[in-house]
Amino acid sequence: MSDYDIKGEKELALDCLKKLEKKHKAFFKRAKLKIKDCVMFKGLNDVSILVVNEDLPVNIKHEIEALLRNE
């Protein structure tokens, strides 16, 4: 049984985003943000992640986009 069978797509995407937040801990701490404050989930089955905080550094935005391509 895979993680996908246990967790839904949204939960898996959120787990990946939390890892990304941890990787860029200094930025999020300095900006007093959580990654969930910067993105929005769209859809139920085929979840899309939209970046809603345009102040995110370009490298973090690119990592979010890369995350979407890998799922």
C-alpha positions as CSV (number, residue, x, y, z in Angstrom):
1,M,0.0,0.0,0.0
2,S,1.5,3.3,-1.1
3,D,1.3,6.7,0.7
4,Y,-1.1,7.8,-2.0
5,D,-3.5,5.0,-1.0
6,I,-3.3,6.1,2.6
7,K,-3.3,9.9,2.1
8,G,-5.1,12.0,-0.5
9,E,-3.3,14.0,-3.1
10,K,-3.8,17.3,-1.1
11,E,-2.2,15.8,2.0
12,L,0.8,14.5,0.0
13,A,1.2,17.9,-1.6
14,L,1.0,19.6,1.8
15,D,3.7,17.3,3.2
16,C,6.0,18.2,0.3
17,L,5.3,21.9,0.8
18,K,6.1,21.6,4.5
19,K,9.5,20.0,3.6
20,L,10.1,22.9,1.3
21,E,9.2,25.4,4.1
22,K,11.7,23.6,6.4
23,K,14.4,23.8,3.7
24,H,13.9,27.6,3.5
25,K,13.3,28.0,7.2
26,A,15.3,31.2,7.5
27,F,13.2,33.0,4.8
28,F,9.8,31.9,6.3
29,K,10.9,32.8,9.8
30,R,12.2,36.2,8.8
31,A,9.0,36.9,6.8
32,K,6.8,35.5,9.6
33,L,5.0,33.3,7.1
34,K,4.0,29.7,6.8
35,I,4.1,28.1,3.4
36,K,0.3,27.6,3.7
37,D,0.0,31.4,3.8
38,C,1.6,31.6,0.3
39,V,-0.2,29.0,-1.7
40,M,-3.8,27.9,-2.4
41,F,-5.0,24.4,-3.3
42,K,-7.4,24.1,-6.2
43,G,-9.4,21.0,-6.9
44,L,-10.3,17.8,-5.0
45,N,-9.0,14.9,-7.0
46,D,-6.4,16.5,-9.2
47,V,-5.0,19.1,-6.8
48,S,-3.3,22.1,-8.2
49,I,-1.1,24.5,-6.1
50,L,-1.3,28.2,-6.9
51,V,1.2,30.6,-5.5
52,V,-0.8,33.5,-4.1
53,N,2.0,35.4,-2.4
54,E,3.9,37.2,-5.1
55,D,6.6,38.2,-2.6
56,L,8.0,34.7,-2.5
57,P,11.6,34.6,-3.7
58,V,11.9,33.3,-7.3
59,N,13.9,30.2,-6.2
60,I,11.1,29.1,-3.9
61,K,8.5,29.7,-6.6
62,H,10.5,27.6,-9.0
63,E,10.8,24.8,-6.4
64,I,7.0,24.8,-5.9
65,E,6.6,24.6,-9.7
66,A,9.1,21.7,-9.8
67,L,7.2,20.0,-7.1
68,L,4.1,20.1,-9.2
69,R,5.8,18.7,-12.3
70,N,7.1,15.7,-10.2
71,E,3.8,14.7,-8.8
